[in-house]
Amino acid sequence: MLQTNELPLRHLLNSLDGTTTGPKEFCRPIGKAIETCEEPVAPFPSISVDNMPHNIDRMVLSNDQQYLYDICLAISRVECYSDLALRIPGEVAHSRWLNNCK
């Protein structure tokens, strides 16, 4: 299940930010912005998400899937709650994604 959820996101990051320079970092605009980001939330426009379920049982999702789901909800609603903005998910680690795909 994780693999089907993770691969599109990894493909999106690779297409937006380019390939990685190593197993633990992204080096292009998104990766550099993450390193220097000081504000928890920046202004953003809504992105229409037509087929995303809004009443999903969160207990069936892993922690990473819940975090991604919360991000998608925030983007579709153009509102980010403070608990989501203050979460510290850890480093963006390309190698961790690959290990979780097995």
MMTF fields as JSON, N, C-alpha, C and O atoms, coordinates in Angstrom:
{
  "mmtfVersion": "1.0.0",
  "mmtfProducer": "UNKNOWN",
  "numBonds": 407,
  "numAtoms": 408,
  "numGroups": 102,
  "numChains": 1,
  "numModels": 1,
  "chainsPerModel": [1],
  "groupsPerChain": [102],
  "chainIdList": ["A"],
  "bondAtomList": [4, 2, 8, 6, 12, 10, 16, 14, 20, 18, 24, 22, 28, 26, 32, 30, 36, 34, 40, 38, 44, 42, 48, 46, 52, 50, 56, 54, 60, 58, 64, 62, 68, 66, 72, 70, 76, 74, 80, 78, 84, 82, 88, 86, 92, 90, 96, 94, 100, 98, 104, 102, 108, 106, 112, 110, 116, 114, 120, 118, 124, 122, 128, 126, 132, 130, 136, 134, 140, 138, 144, 142, 148, 146, 152, 150, 156, 154, 160, 158, 164, 162, 168, 166, 172, 170, 176, 174, 180, 178, 184, 182, 188, 186, 192, 190, 196, 194, 200, 198, 204, 202, 208, 206, 212, 210, 216, 214, 220, 218, 224, 222, 228, 226, 232, 230, 236, 234, 240, 238, 244, 242, 248, 246, 252, 250, 256, 254, 260, 258, 264, 262, 268, 266, 272, 270, 276, 274, 280, 278, 284, 282, 288, 286, 292, 290, 296, 294, 300, 298, 304, 302, 308, 306, 312, 310, 316, 314, 320, 318, 324, 322, 328, 326, 332, 330, 336, 334, 340, 338, 344, 342, 348, 346, 352, 350, 356, 354, 360, 358, 364, 362, 368, 366, 372, 370, 376, 374, 380, 378, 384, 382, 388, 386, 392, 390, 396, 394, 400, 398, 404, 402],
  "bondOrderList": [1, 1, 1, 1, 1, 1, 1, 1, 1, 1, 1, 1, 1, 1, 1, 1, 1, 1, 1, 1, 1, 1, 1, 1, 1, 1, 1, 1, 1, 1, 1, 1, 1, 1, 1, 1, 1, 1, 1, 1, 1, 1, 1, 1, 1, 1, 1, 1, 1, 1, 1, 1, 1, 1, 1, 1, 1, 1, 1, 1, 1, 1, 1, 1, 1, 1, 1, 1, 1, 1, 1, 1, 1, 1, 1, 1, 1, 1, 1, 1, 1, 1, 1, 1, 1, 1, 1, 1, 1, 1, 1, 1, 1, 1, 1, 1, 1, 1, 1, 1, 1],
  "groupList": [{"groupName": "MET", "atomNameList": ["N", "CA", "C", "O"], "elementList": ["N", "C", "C", "O"], "formalChargeList": [0, 0, 0, 0], "bondAtomList": [1, 0, 2, 1, 3, 2], "bondOrderList": [1, 1, 2], "singleLetterCode": "M", "chemCompType": "L-PEPTIDE LINKING"}, {"groupName": "LEU", "atomNameList": ["N", "CA", "C", "O"], "elementList": ["N", "C", "C", "O"], "formalChargeList": [0, 0, 0, 0], "bondAtomList": [1, 0, 2, 1, 3, 2], "bondOrderList": [1, 1, 2], "singleLetterCode": "L", "chemCompType": "L-PEPTIDE LINKING"}, {"groupName": "GLN", "atomNameList": ["N", "CA", "C", "O"], "elementList": ["N", "C", "C", "O"], "formalChargeList": [0, 0, 0, 0], "bondAtomList": [1, 0, 2, 1, 3, 2], "bondOrderList": [1, 1, 2], "singleLetterCode": "Q", "chemCompType": "L-PEPTIDE LINKING"}, {"groupName": "THR", "atomNameList": ["N", "CA", "C", "O"], "elementList": ["N", "C", "C", "O"], "formalChargeList": [0, 0, 0, 0], "bondAtomList": [1, 0, 2, 1, 3, 2], "bondOrderList": [1, 1, 2], "singleLetterCode": "T", "chemCompType": "L-PEPTIDE LINKING"}, {"groupName": "ASN", "atomNameList": ["N", "CA", "C", "O"], "elementList": ["N", "C", "C", "O"], "formalChargeList": [0, 0, 0, 0], "bondAtomList": [1, 0, 2, 1, 3, 2], "bondOrderList": [1, 1, 2], "singleLetterCode": "N", "chemCompType": "L-PEPTIDE LINKING"}, {"groupName": "GLU", "atomNameList": ["N", "CA", "C", "O"], "elementList": ["N", "C", "C", "O"], "formalChargeList": [0, 0, 0, 0], "bondAtomList": [1, 0, 2, 1, 3, 2], "bondOrderList": [1, 1, 2], "singleLetterCode": "E", "chemCompType": "L-PEPTIDE LINKING"}, {"groupName": "PRO", "atomNameList": ["N", "CA", "C", "O"], "elementList": ["N", "C", "C", "O"], "formalChargeList": [0, 0, 0, 0], "bondAtomList": [1, 0, 2, 1, 3, 2], "bondOrderList": [1, 1, 2], "singleLetterCode": "P", "chemCompType": "L-PEPTIDE LINKING"}, {"groupName": "ARG", "atomNameList": ["N", "CA", "C", "O"], "elementList": ["N", "C", "C", "O"], "formalChargeList": [0, 0, 0, 0], "bondAtomList": [1, 0, 2, 1, 3, 2], "bondOrderList": [1, 1, 2], "singleLetterCode": "R", "chemCompType": "L-PEPTIDE LINKING"}, {"groupName": "HIS", "atomNameList": ["N", "CA", "C", "O"], "elementList": ["N", "C", "C", "O"], "formalChargeList": [0, 0, 0, 0], "bondAtomList": [1, 0, 2, 1, 3, 2], "bondOrderList": [1, 1, 2], "singleLetterCode": "H", "chemCompType": "L-PEPTIDE LINKING"}, {"groupName": "SER", "atomNameList": ["N", "CA", "C", "O"], "elementList": ["N", "C", "C", "O"], "formalChargeList": [0, 0, 0, 0], "bondAtomList": [1, 0, 2, 1, 3, 2], "bondOrderList": [1, 1, 2], "singleLetterCode": "S", "chemCompType": "L-PEPTIDE LINKING"}, {"groupName": "ASP", "atomNameList": ["N", "CA", "C", "O"], "elementList": ["N", "C", "C", "O"], "formalChargeList": [0, 0, 0, 0], "bondAtomList": [1, 0, 2, 1, 3, 2], "bondOrderList": [1, 1, 2], "singleLetterCode": "D", "chemCompType": "L-PEPTIDE LINKING"}, {"groupName": "GLY", "atomNameList": ["N", "CA", "C", "O"], "elementList": ["N", "C", "C", "O"], "formalChargeList": [0, 0, 0, 0], "bondAtomList": [1, 0, 2, 1, 3, 2], "bondOrderList": [1, 1, 2], "singleLetterCode": "G", "chemCompType": "PEPTIDE LINKING"}, {"groupName": "LYS", "atomNameList": ["N", "CA", "C", "O"], "elementList": ["N", "C", "C", "O"], "formalChargeList": [0, 0, 0, 0], "bondAtomList": [1, 0, 2, 1, 3, 2], "bondOrderList": [1, 1, 2], "singleLetterCode": "K", "chemCompType": "L-PEPTIDE LINKING"}, {"groupName": "PHE", "atomNameList": ["N", "CA", "C", "O"], "elementList": ["N", "C", "C", "O"], "formalChargeList": [0, 0, 0, 0], "bondAtomList": [1, 0, 2, 1, 3, 2], "bondOrderList": [1, 1, 2], "singleLetterCode": "F", "chemCompType": "L-PEPTIDE LINKING"}, {"groupName": "CYS", "atomNameList": ["N", "CA", "C", "O"], "elementList": ["N", "C", "C", "O"], "formalChargeList": [0, 0, 0, 0], "bondAtomList": [1, 0, 2, 1, 3, 2], "bondOrderList": [1, 1, 2], "singleLetterCode": "C", "chemCompType": "L-PEPTIDE LINKING"}, {"groupName": "ILE", "atomNameList": ["N", "CA", "C", "O"], "elementList": ["N", "C", "C", "O"], "formalChargeList": [0, 0, 0, 0], "bondAtomList": [1, 0, 2, 1, 3, 2], "bondOrderList": [1, 1, 2], "singleLetterCode": "I", "chemCompType": "L-PEPTIDE LINKING"}, {"groupName": "ALA", "atomNameList": ["N", "CA", "C", "O"], "elementList": ["N", "C", "C", "O"], "formalChargeList": [0, 0, 0, 0], "bondAtomList": [1, 0, 2, 1, 3, 2], "bondOrderList": [1, 1, 2], "singleLetterCode": "A", "chemCompType": "L-PEPTIDE LINKING"}, {"groupName": "VAL", "atomNameList": ["N", "CA", "C", "O"], "elementList": ["N", "C", "C", "O"], "formalChargeList": [0, 0, 0, 0], "bondAtomList": [1, 0, 2, 1, 3, 2], "bondOrderList": [1, 1, 2], "singleLetterCode": "V", "chemCompType": "L-PEPTIDE LINKING"}, {"groupName": "TYR", "atomNameList": ["N", "CA", "C", "O"], "elementList": ["N", "C", "C", "O"], "formalChargeList": [0, 0, 0, 0], "bondAtomList": [1, 0, 2, 1, 3, 2], "bondOrderList": [1, 1, 2], "singleLetterCode": "Y", "chemCompType": "L-PEPTIDE LINKING"}, {"groupName": "TRP", "atomNameList": ["N", "CA", "C", "O"], "elementList": ["N", "C", "C", "O"], "formalChargeList": [0, 0, 0, 0], "bondAtomList": [1, 0, 2, 1, 3, 2], "bondOrderList": [1, 1, 2], "singleLetterCode": "W", "chemCompType": "L-PEPTIDE LINKING"}],
  "groupTypeList": [0, 1, 2, 3, 4, 5, 1, 6, 1, 7, 8, 1, 1, 4, 9, 1, 10, 11, 3, 3, 3, 11, 6, 12, 5, 13, 14, 7, 6, 15, 11, 12, 16, 15, 5, 3, 14, 5, 5, 6, 17, 16, 6, 13, 6, 9, 15, 9, 17, 10, 4, 0, 6, 8, 4, 15, 10, 7, 0, 17, 1, 9, 4, 10, 2, 2, 18, 1, 18, 10, 15, 14, 1, 16, 15, 9, 7, 17, 5, 14, 18, 9, 10, 1, 16, 1, 7, 15, 6, 11, 5, 17, 16, 8, 9, 7, 19, 1, 4, 4, 14, 12],
  "groupIdList": [1, 2, 3, 4, 5, 6, 7, 8, 9, 10, 11, 12, 13, 14, 15, 16, 17, 18, 19, 20, 21, 22, 23, 24, 25, 26, 27, 28, 29, 30, 31, 32, 33, 34, 35, 36, 37, 38, 39, 40, 41, 42, 43, 44, 45, 46, 47, 48, 49, 50, 51, 52, 53, 54, 55, 56, 57, 58, 59, 60, 61, 62, 63, 64, 65, 66, 67, 68, 69, 70, 71, 72, 73, 74, 75, 76, 77, 78, 79, 80, 81, 82, 83, 84, 85, 86, 87, 88, 89, 90, 91, 92, 93, 94, 95, 96, 97, 98, 99, 100, 101, 102],
  "secStructList": [7, 2, 2, 2, 2, 2, 2, 2, 2, 2, 2, 2, 2, 2, 2, 2, 2, 7, 7, 7, 1, 5, 6, 6, 5, 7, 7, 1, 2, 2, 2, 2, 2, 2, 2, 2, 7, 7, 1, 1, 7, 7, 7, 7, 7, 7, 7, 7, 7, 6, 6, 7, 7, 1, 1, 7, 7, 4, 4, 4, 1, 7, 2, 2, 2, 2, 2, 2, 2, 2, 2, 2, 2, 2, 2, 2, 2, 6, 7, 7, 7, 2, 2, 2, 2, 6, 7, 7, 7, 7, 7, 7, 7, 2, 2, 2, 2, 2, 2, 2, 6, 7],
  "xCoordList": [0.816, 0.0, 0.861, 0.579, 1.91, 2.766, 3.393, 3.518, 3.788, 4.44, 3.513, 3.962, 2.255, 1.341, 1.099, 0.814, 1.205, 1.037, 2.308, 2.247, 3.45, 4.732, 5.263, 5.815, 5.109, 5.728, 5.258, 6.097, 3.96, 3.569, 4.181, 4.572, 4.267, 4.866, 6.349, 6.861, 7.039, 8.468, 8.649, 9.551, 7.794, 7.871, 7.621, 8.292, 6.66, 6.371, 7.57, 7.957, 8.165, 9.336, 10.5, 11.198, 10.713, 11.798, 11.544, 12.478, 10.287, 10.011, 10.101, 10.498, 9.739, 9.82, 11.218, 11.649, 11.926, 13.196, 14.394, 15.529, 14.188, 15.309, 15.762, 15.197, 16.766, 17.26, 18.035, 18.441, 18.232, 18.935, 20.439, 20.932, 21.164, 22.626, 23.18, 24.378, 22.34, 22.761, 21.541, 20.414, 21.74, 20.596, 19.77, 18.677, 20.246, 19.526, 19.18, 18.8, 19.292, 18.993, 18.532, 18.883, 17.736, 17.353, 18.15, 18.314, 18.649, 19.608, 19.105, 19.773, 17.981, 17.538, 16.587, 16.623, 15.752, 14.998, 14.183, 14.215, 13.467, 12.65, 13.533, 13.289, 14.55, 15.454, 16.139, 16.269, 16.577, 17.226, 16.227, 16.571, 15.003, 13.981, 13.62, 13.359, 13.602, 13.287, 14.342, 14.011, 15.613, 16.697, 16.627, 16.963, 16.194, 16.217, 14.841, 14.706, 13.838, 12.475, 12.343, 12.642, 11.896, 11.713, 10.244, 9.881, 9.41, 7.986, 7.31, 7.559, 6.453, 5.806, 4.812, 4.615, 4.183, 3.209, 3.397, 3.463, 3.481, 3.549, 2.196, 1.495, 1.813, 0.553, 0.569, 1.588, -0.565, -0.638, -2.051, -3.015, -2.176, -3.503, -4.076, -3.34, -5.374, -6.031, -5.736, -5.609, -5.63, -5.499, -6.696, -6.915, -7.467, -8.655, -8.263, -7.443, -8.854, -8.619, -9.987, -10.697, -10.348, -11.696, -11.97, -13.082, -10.982, -11.25, -10.652, -10.489, -10.326, -9.746, -10.857, -11.737, -10.825, -11.863, -11.671, -10.553, -12.76, -12.661, -13.028, -12.707, -13.681, -14.052, -13.398, -14.075, -12.096, -11.354, -11.037, -10.814, -11.02, -10.653, -9.143, -8.384, -8.71, -7.278, -6.524, -5.3, -7.22, -6.557, -5.968, -5.089, -6.431, -5.889, -4.648, -4.002, -4.311, -3.163, -1.94, -2.06, -0.768, 0.479, 0.684, -0.043, 1.662, 1.946, 2.296, 1.821, 3.129, 3.498, 2.281, 2.134, 1.406, 0.208, -0.741, -1.352, -0.868, -1.706, -1.166, -1.931, 0.148, 0.776, 0.527, 0.173, 0.71, 0.465, -1.008, -1.329, -1.897, -3.334, -3.681, -4.447, -3.116, -3.356, -2.838, -3.477, -1.692, -1.15, -2.087, -2.37, -2.568, -3.484, -4.784, -5.306, -5.309, -6.521, -6.275, -7.11, -5.141, -4.823, -4.728, -5.223, -4.104, -3.963, -5.319, -5.596, -6.168, -7.47, -8.402, -9.28, -8.221, -9.087, -8.489, -9.173, -7.235, -6.494, -6.486, -6.628, -6.322, -6.163, -5.257, -5.402, -4.338, -3.385, -3.474, -3.151, -3.902, -4.032, -2.658, -1.687, -2.586, -1.292, -0.605, 0.623, -1.362, -0.713, -0.028, 1.016, -0.601, 0.045, 1.283, 2.317, 1.179, 2.304, 3.479, 4.628, 3.207, 4.271, 4.846, 5.779, 4.318, 4.874, 6.289, 6.615, 7.11, 8.482, 8.636, 8.906, 8.467, 8.465, 9.844, 9.946, 10.895, 12.245, 12.789, 12.128, 13.989, 14.643, 13.947, 13.369, 14.016, 13.558, 14.643, 15.724, 14.361, 15.381, 14.921, 14.057, 15.493, 15.157, 15.396, 14.616, 16.462, 16.774, 15.706, 15.41, 15.126, 14.064, 12.851, 12.206, 12.541, 11.414, 11.658, 10.76, 12.876, 13.177, 13.124, 12.659, 13.591, 13.544, 12.114, 11.816, 11.232, 9.838, 9.059, 7.96, 9.602, 8.9, 8.987, 8.248, 9.85, 10.062, 8.834, 8.859],
  "yCoordList": [-1.195, 0.0, 1.261, 2.206, 1.278, 2.462, 2.753, 3.912, 1.704, 1.915, 2.648, 3.547, 2.294, 2.967, 4.409, 5.248, 4.719, 6.101, 6.916, 8.12, 6.277, 6.98, 7.285, 8.362, 6.368, 6.544, 7.796, 8.493, 8.12, 9.367, 10.607, 11.54, 10.622, 11.773, 11.871, 12.964, 10.738, 10.76, 11.241, 12.028, 10.769, 11.203, 12.708, 13.398, 13.219, 14.654, 15.453, 16.433, 15.047, 15.764, 15.697, 16.691, 14.538, 14.429, 15.312, 15.905, 15.407, 16.239, 17.726, 18.524, 18.109, 19.515, 19.93, 21.05, 19.033, 19.39, 18.716, 19.038, 17.806, 17.115, 15.921, 15.628, 15.245, 14.06, 14.449, 15.601, 13.499, 13.762, 13.722, 13.138, 14.357, 14.317, 13.232, 12.949, 12.636, 11.578, 10.944, 11.319, 9.996, 9.291, 10.1, 9.667, 11.257, 11.998, 13.432, 14.2, 13.824, 15.229, 15.494, 14.79, 16.532, 17.101, 18.389, 19.106, 18.699, 19.802, 20.987, 22.02, 20.878, 21.957, 22.884, 22.874, 23.672, 24.726, 24.267, 24.93, 23.167, 22.732, 22.304, 22.691, 21.514, 21.059, 22.208, 22.191, 23.207, 24.375, 25.209, 25.751, 25.317, 26.081, 25.408, 26.092, 24.091, 23.374, 23.654, 23.829, 23.7, 23.925, 25.298, 25.439, 26.314, 27.684, 28.21, 29.376, 27.375, 27.816, 28.14, 27.307, 29.35, 29.764, 29.905, 29.765, 30.175, 30.322, 28.96, 28.246, 28.582, 27.278, 27.176, 26.092, 28.29, 28.26, 29.499, 30.617, 29.3, 30.405, 30.504, 29.497, 31.679, 31.801, 30.897, 30.778, 30.265, 29.369, 29.363, 29.594, 29.098, 29.008, 27.601, 26.645, 27.495, 26.194, 25.376, 25.919, 24.086, 23.16, 22.234, 21.586, 22.164, 21.323, 19.851, 19.375, 19.149, 17.718, 17.055, 16.924, 16.64, 16.141, 14.763, 14.498, 13.891, 12.511, 12.14, 10.953, 13.107, 12.797, 12.579, 13.427, 11.452, 11.214, 12.146, 12.315, 12.748, 13.684, 13.04, 13.591, 11.903, 11.21, 9.835, 8.816, 9.811, 8.554, 8.133, 8.978, 6.834, 6.303, 6.436, 5.686, 7.381, 7.666, 6.525, 6.453, 5.636, 4.531, 3.511, 2.736, 3.499, 2.553, 3.118, 2.414, 4.373, 5.016, 4.978, 5.057, 4.856, 4.967, 6.437, 7.306, 6.716, 8.104, 8.96, 10.09, 8.429, 9.179, 9.44, 10.53, 8.444, 8.613, 9.635, 10.428, 9.623, 10.614, 12.024, 12.958, 12.171, 13.477, 13.964, 15.125, 13.087, 13.446, 13.781, 14.736, 13.008, 13.264, 14.643, 15.394, 14.972, 16.28, 17.416, 18.463, 17.217, 18.229, 18.419, 19.551, 17.318, 17.406, 18.106, 18.911, 17.806, 18.496, 19.993, 20.805, 20.356, 21.775, 22.493, 23.612, 21.866, 22.486, 22.64, 23.678, 21.625, 21.708, 22.706, 23.275, 22.923, 23.847, 25.245, 26.152, 25.433, 26.684, 27.129, 28.315, 26.187, 26.498, 25.446, 24.248, 25.914, 25.016, 25.224, 26.3, 24.215, 24.314, 24.36, 23.83, 24.993, 25.198, 23.886, 23.812, 22.842, 21.575, 20.959, 20.321, 21.142, 20.647, 21.481, 20.937, 22.79, 23.677, 23.456, 23.667, 23.037, 22.887, 21.476, 21.24, 20.539, 19.18, 19.196, 19.971, 18.353, 18.215, 16.786, 15.875, 16.581, 15.218, 14.59, 13.386, 15.362, 14.828, 15.22, 15.913, 14.772, 15.118, 14.45, 13.371, 15.112, 14.501, 13.525, 13.936, 12.253, 11.243, 10.339, 9.483, 10.529, 9.724, 8.248, 7.403, 7.928, 6.525, 5.899, 4.713, 6.672, 6.145, 5.775, 4.757, 6.598, 6.291, 4.992, 4.158, 4.816, 3.598, 2.379, 1.32, 2.505, 1.381, 1.009, -0.169, 1.979, 1.704, 1.091, 0.579, 1.13, 0.598, -0.917, -1.518, -1.535, -2.982, -3.78, -5.008],
  "zCoordList": [0.0, 0.0, 0.0, -0.737, 0.825, 0.888, -0.467, -0.861, -1.179, -2.467, -3.429, -4.141, -3.466, -4.388, -3.978, -4.834, -2.698, -2.242, -2.402, -2.651, -2.263, -2.25, -3.64, -3.861, -4.574, -5.889, -6.63, -7.201, -6.651, -7.329, -6.685, -7.386, -5.341, -4.673, -4.999, -5.241, -5.006, -5.345, -6.783, -7.068, -7.685, -9.082, -9.184, -9.952, -8.415, -8.424, -7.937, -8.573, -6.811, -6.3, -7.281, -7.482, -7.891, -8.867, -10.081, -10.62, -10.518, -11.694, -11.357, -12.206, -10.133, -9.742, -9.307, -9.58, -8.63, -8.003, -8.645, -8.293, -9.559, -10.188, -9.369, -8.315, -9.85, -9.165, -7.916, -7.758, -7.05, -5.799, -6.01, -6.975, -5.084, -5.138, -4.238, -4.27, -3.454, -2.549, -1.923, -2.249, -1.035, -0.472, 0.517, 0.882, 0.965, 2.001, 1.636, 2.52, 0.385, 0.127, -1.295, -2.242, -1.395, -2.676, -2.804, -1.817, -3.992, -4.107, -4.916, -4.952, -5.548, -6.413, -5.661, -4.431, -6.297, -5.606, -4.39, -3.354, -4.493, -3.356, -2.201, -1.058, -2.48, -1.423, -0.715, 0.509, -1.464, -0.856, -0.062, 0.989, -0.547, 0.169, 1.488, 2.478, 1.514, 2.751, 3.806, 4.978, 3.408, 4.363, 5.017, 6.193, 4.27, 4.786, 5.179, 5.55, 5.102, 5.412, 6.895, 7.752, 7.187, 8.575, 8.936, 10.104, 7.974, 8.226, 8.093, 7.122, 9.056, 8.965, 7.811, 7.262, 7.438, 6.35, 5.491, 6.005, 4.197, 3.246, 2.549, 2.441, 2.077, 1.344, 0.11, -0.57, -0.167, -1.312, -1.875, -1.145, -3.177, -3.782, -3.597, -3.351, -3.717, -3.635, -4.885, -5.983, -4.705, -5.827, -5.753, -4.73, -6.813, -6.825, -6.756, -7.542, -5.815, -5.668, -5.766, -4.768, -6.967, -7.214, -6.623, -6.165, -6.629, -6.232, -4.878, -4.593, -4.046, -2.744, -1.721, -1.575, -1.011, 0.001, 1.198, 1.685, 1.666, 2.787, 4.117, 5.17, 4.097, 5.334, 5.351, 5.214, 5.519, 5.5, 6.936, 7.803, 7.175, 8.489, 8.646, 8.031, 9.461, 9.618, 10.277, 10.16, 10.964, 11.654, 10.675, 11.055, 9.436, 8.455, 7.763, 6.987, 8.034, 7.399, 8.308, 9.531, 7.703, 8.466, 8.845, 8.364, 9.697, 10.086, 8.878, 8.76, 7.97, 6.768, 5.89, 5.338, 5.759, 4.938, 5.563, 4.848, 6.895, 7.57, 7.348, 7.109, 7.427, 7.218, 5.791, 5.585, 4.811, 3.415, 3.198, 2.49, 3.796, 3.686, 4.26, 3.656, 5.424, 6.038, 5.163, 5.064, 4.531, 3.619, 2.432, 2.039, 1.86, 0.714, 1.099, 0.328, 2.285, 2.743, 2.901, 2.503, 3.475, 3.665, 2.324, 2.184, 1.35, 0.028, -0.638, -1.238, -0.542, -1.205, -0.516, -1.164, 0.79, 1.542, 1.704, 2.178, 1.322, 1.483, 2.944, 3.243, 3.826, 5.242, 5.865, 5.62, 6.657, 7.3, 8.803, 9.309, 9.499, 10.949, 11.599, 11.06, 12.758, 13.417, 13.768, 13.715, 14.126, 14.467, 13.252, 13.389, 12.071, 10.854, 10.534, 10.149, 10.691, 10.385, 11.324, 10.937, 12.545, 13.534, 13.611, 14.379, 12.839, 12.838, 12.299, 11.399, 12.842, 12.363, 11.85, 12.632, 10.543, 10.013, 9.894, 9.659, 10.046, 9.865, 8.504, 7.731, 8.227, 6.969, 5.787, 5.913, 4.647, 3.411, 2.991, 2.571, 3.103, 2.829, 1.695, 1.884, 0.539, -0.627, -0.348, -0.787, 0.375, 0.666, 1.559, 1.419, 2.471, 3.326, 2.494, 2.744, 1.506, 0.637, -0.103, -0.215, -0.61, -1.353, -0.444, -0.865, 0.795, 1.726, 2.08, 2.276, 2.164, 2.507, 1.357, 1.566, 0.156, -1.011, -1.117, -1.897, -0.369, -0.51, -0.192, -0.266]
}
